[in-house]
Amino acid sequence: KLGIWNIEVRREYFSDDLREMEALNCAKLGKRLTLFYSVPDVIFKSGQINPKLLQYFAEASLFGASYVKLNVGEFDGYRGNLGQELGTSVPKSIQLNVENDQTKLSGSAEKIVIFLGAAKKADLNIGFVNDLGNWIFTKQDTVSSSKILLPYTRYIHLKNYTIENQQTKTVPIDDGKLDWKKLLDN
C-alpha cells in the first residue's frame, strides 16, 4: 500500500526458525515485491567456496528472494574451477551480487575487481553493490574505487559518515562528509 516494491531482507535479523522465512514468502505471494537477501558472510573461506553458500541460496529460495548479496572473502588462494563450482551453487532464478564491506579482506576495490573479472571470464553473472559509506573504513578513495568497479555495479547503497574523535560514525545521508549527489553524477 506504500508503493514500496523492493525490500532488502537482512539475514542477521532472522531467528534460526525457518517459519519466519516461510511467512515472508506467504506475505510476498500475490504482491509485486522483489526481495533482496543480504547475507553477512563471504563467498570464499581460505581460498575455498564457502560450504554455507548452498544453505544461503536455499533460504533465499524459501522466501522468494530474487537477489543475494555477499562479500567476496579470501578469493586470493582460490585454485578451483570458478564457473563450475560457483556456477552450480547459484540457482538460475537468483542473481548474485557482492558488496564492499568495512574490512580490508572484502572491502578492497582491487580485490573485488579481480574476483569480478574472474567471474566474468568464467561466464558467471555476478554484479557489484557499491556501499559508498564503506570505503572510508578501508581507507580508499570513494570516487576512484567507484570508477574501478563501475562496469560491474548494479546498484548503490547510499549512506554517509562523519569522523568524531578519530572514530568513524554512520550518520543520516545529508549530514556526513560524502558528497553523495556529486558521486552519483560521476
Secondary structure as a PSIPRED ss2 file (coil, helix, strand):
# PSIPRED VFORMAT (PSIPRED V4.0)

   1 K C   1.000  0.000  0.000
   2 L C   1.000  0.000  0.000
   3 G C   1.000  0.000  0.000
   4 I C   1.000  0.000  0.000
   5 W C   1.000  0.000  0.000
   6 N E   0.000  0.000  1.000
   7 I E   0.000  0.000  1.000
   8 E E   0.000  0.000  1.000
   9 V E   0.000  0.000  1.000
  10 R E   0.000  0.000  1.000
  11 R H   0.000  1.000  0.000
  12 E H   0.000  1.000  0.000
  13 Y H   0.000  1.000  0.000
  14 F C   1.000  0.000  0.000
  15 S C   1.000  0.000  0.000
  16 D C   1.000  0.000  0.000
  17 D C   1.000  0.000  0.000
  18 L C   1.000  0.000  0.000
  19 R H   0.000  1.000  0.000
  20 E H   0.000  1.000  0.000
  21 M H   0.000  1.000  0.000
  22 E H   0.000  1.000  0.000
  23 A H   0.000  1.000  0.000
  24 L H   0.000  1.000  0.000
  25 N H   0.000  1.000  0.000
  26 C H   0.000  1.000  0.000
  27 A H   0.000  1.000  0.000
  28 K H   0.000  1.000  0.000
  29 L C   1.000  0.000  0.000
  30 G C   1.000  0.000  0.000
  31 K C   1.000  0.000  0.000
  32 R C   1.000  0.000  0.000
  33 L C   1.000  0.000  0.000
  34 T E   0.000  0.000  1.000
  35 L E   0.000  0.000  1.000
  36 F E   0.000  0.000  1.000
  37 Y E   0.000  0.000  1.000
  38 S E   0.000  0.000  1.000
  39 V E   0.000  0.000  1.000
  40 P E   0.000  0.000  1.000
  41 D E   0.000  0.000  1.000
  42 V E   0.000  0.000  1.000
  43 I E   0.000  0.000  1.000
  44 F E   0.000  0.000  1.000
  45 K E   0.000  0.000  1.000
  46 S C   1.000  0.000  0.000
  47 G C   1.000  0.000  0.000
  48 Q E   0.000  0.000  1.000
  49 I E   0.000  0.000  1.000
  50 N C   1.000  0.000  0.000
  51 P C   1.000  0.000  0.000
  52 K C   1.000  0.000  0.000
  53 L H   0.000  1.000  0.000
  54 L H   0.000  1.000  0.000
  55 Q H   0.000  1.000  0.000
  56 Y H   0.000  1.000  0.000
  57 F H   0.000  1.000  0.000
  58 A H   0.000  1.000  0.000
  59 E H   0.000  1.000  0.000
  60 A H   0.000  1.000  0.000
  61 S H   0.000  1.000  0.000
  62 L H   0.000  1.000  0.000
  63 F H   0.000  1.000  0.000
  64 G C   1.000  0.000  0.000
  65 A E   0.000  0.000  1.000
  66 S E   0.000  0.000  1.000
  67 Y E   0.000  0.000  1.000
  68 V E   0.000  0.000  1.000
  69 K E   0.000  0.000  1.000
  70 L E   0.000  0.000  1.000
  71 N E   0.000  0.000  1.000
  72 V E   0.000  0.000  1.000
  73 G E   0.000  0.000  1.000
  74 E C   1.000  0.000  0.000
  75 F C   1.000  0.000  0.000
  76 D C   1.000  0.000  0.000
  77 G C   1.000  0.000  0.000
  78 Y C   1.000  0.000  0.000
  79 R C   1.000  0.000  0.000
  80 G C   1.000  0.000  0.000
  81 N C   1.000  0.000  0.000
  82 L H   0.000  1.000  0.000
  83 G H   0.000  1.000  0.000
  84 Q H   0.000  1.000  0.000
  85 E H   0.000  1.000  0.000
  86 L H   0.000  1.000  0.000
  87 G H   0.000  1.000  0.000
  88 T C   1.000  0.000  0.000
  89 S C   1.000  0.000  0.000
  90 V C   1.000  0.000  0.000
  91 P C   1.000  0.000  0.000
  92 K C   1.000  0.000  0.000
  93 S C   1.000  0.000  0.000
  94 I C   1.000  0.000  0.000
  95 Q E   0.000  0.000  1.000
  96 L E   0.000  0.000  1.000
  97 N E   0.000  0.000  1.000
  98 V E   0.000  0.000  1.000
  99 E E   0.000  0.000  1.000
 100 N C   1.000  0.000  0.000
 101 D C   1.000  0.000  0.000
 102 Q C   1.000  0.000  0.000
 103 T C   1.000  0.000  0.000
 104 K C   1.000  0.000  0.000
 105 L C   1.000  0.000  0.000
 106 S C   1.000  0.000  0.000
 107 G C   1.000  0.000  0.000
 108 S C   1.000  0.000  0.000
 109 A H   0.000  1.000  0.000
 110 E H   0.000  1.000  0.000
 111 K H   0.000  1.000  0.000
 112 I H   0.000  1.000  0.000
 113 V H   0.000  1.000  0.000
 114 I H   0.000  1.000  0.000
 115 F H   0.000  1.000  0.000
 116 L H   0.000  1.000  0.000
 117 G H   0.000  1.000  0.000
 118 A H   0.000  1.000  0.000
 119 A H   0.000  1.000  0.000
 120 K H   0.000  1.000  0.000
 121 K H   0.000  1.000  0.000
 122 A C   1.000  0.000  0.000
 123 D C   1.000  0.000  0.000
 124 L C   1.000  0.000  0.000
 125 N C   1.000  0.000  0.000
 126 I E   0.000  0.000  1.000
 127 G E   0.000  0.000  1.000
 128 F E   0.000  0.000  1.000
 129 V E   0.000  0.000  1.000
 130 N E   0.000  0.000  1.000
 131 D E   0.000  0.000  1.000
 132 L H   0.000  1.000  0.000
 133 G H   0.000  1.000  0.000
 134 N H   0.000  1.000  0.000
 135 W H   0.000  1.000  0.000
 136 I H   0.000  1.000  0.000
 137 F H   0.000  1.000  0.000
 138 T H   0.000  1.000  0.000
 139 K C   1.000  0.000  0.000
 140 Q C   1.000  0.000  0.000
 141 D C   1.000  0.000  0.000
 142 T H   0.000  1.000  0.000
 143 V H   0.000  1.000  0.000
 144 S H   0.000  1.000  0.000
 145 S H   0.000  1.000  0.000
 146 S H   0.000  1.000  0.000
 147 K H   0.000  1.000  0.000
 148 I H   0.000  1.000  0.000
 149 L H   0.000  1.000  0.000
 150 L H   0.000  1.000  0.000
 151 P H   0.000  1.000  0.000
 152 Y H   0.000  1.000  0.000
 153 T E   0.000  0.000  1.000
 154 R E   0.000  0.000  1.000
 155 Y E   0.000  0.000  1.000
 156 I E   0.000  0.000  1.000
 157 H E   0.000  0.000  1.000
 158 L C   1.000  0.000  0.000
 159 K C   1.000  0.000  0.000
 160 N E   0.000  0.000  1.000
 161 Y E   0.000  0.000  1.000
 162 T E   0.000  0.000  1.000
 163 I E   0.000  0.000  1.000
 164 E E   0.000  0.000  1.000
 165 N C   1.000  0.000  0.000
 166 Q C   1.000  0.000  0.000
 167 Q E   0.000  0.000  1.000
 168 T E   0.000  0.000  1.000
 169 K E   0.000  0.000  1.000
 170 T E   0.000  0.000  1.000
 171 V E   0.000  0.000  1.000
 172 P C   1.000  0.000  0.000
 173 I H   0.000  1.000  0.000
 174 D H   0.000  1.000  0.000
 175 D H   0.000  1.000  0.000
 176 G C   1.000  0.000  0.000
 177 K C   1.000  0.000  0.000
 178 L C   1.000  0.000  0.000
 179 D C   1.000  0.000  0.000
 180 W H   0.000  1.000  0.000
 181 K H   0.000  1.000  0.000
 182 K H   0.000  1.000  0.000
 183 L H   0.000  1.000  0.000
 184 L H   0.000  1.000  0.000
 185 D H   0.000  1.000  0.000
 186 N C   1.000  0.000  0.000
